[in-house]
Amino acid sequence: MTGEITVVLLWVAIVAIVVTLLGGAAAAMVWDPNSRRKARATGKGAALPLASIPAPHDSWPRRP
């Protein structure tokens, strides 16, 4: 009986650690206090060069 309780508590601890690590990784992906992409997009002269962006119909499907 005591061995079964120990195994169950061990699995509960392992699951808790995995859930904590996955939650921390997800939070780290979402939370970015100083996004480099945002800083680059809002910087002076960071407008998109629209002339260099091809039209969607030019890329697919390819026709000879």
TAGI-V96539 format. One record per backbone hydrogen bond with DSSP energy under -1.0 kcal/mol. CO is the residue of the C=O (numbers start at 1). NH is the residue of the N-H. E is the energy in kcal/mol with one decimal. If there is no record, write none. Layout:
# TAGI-V96539
co=(CO CO)
nh=(NH NH)
e=(E E)
This chain:
# TAGI-V96539
co=(1 2 3 4 5 6 7 8 9 10 11 12 13 14 15 16 17 18 19 20 21 22 23 24 25 26 27 35 36 37 38 43 48 49 55)
nh=(5 6 7 8 9 10 11 12 13 14 15 16 17 18 19 20 21 22 23 24 25 26 27 28 29 30 31 39 40 41 42 46 50 52 58)
e=(-1.8 -2.0 -2.1 -2.3 -2.6 -2.2 -2.3 -2.4 -2.2 -2.3 -2.7 -2.3 -2.2 -2.3 -2.6 -2.2 -2.4 -2.6 -2.5 -2.3 -2.2 -2.4 -2.3 -2.2 -1.7 -1.7 -2.9 -2.5 -2.4 -2.3 -2.0 -1.3 -1.7 -1.4 -1.6)
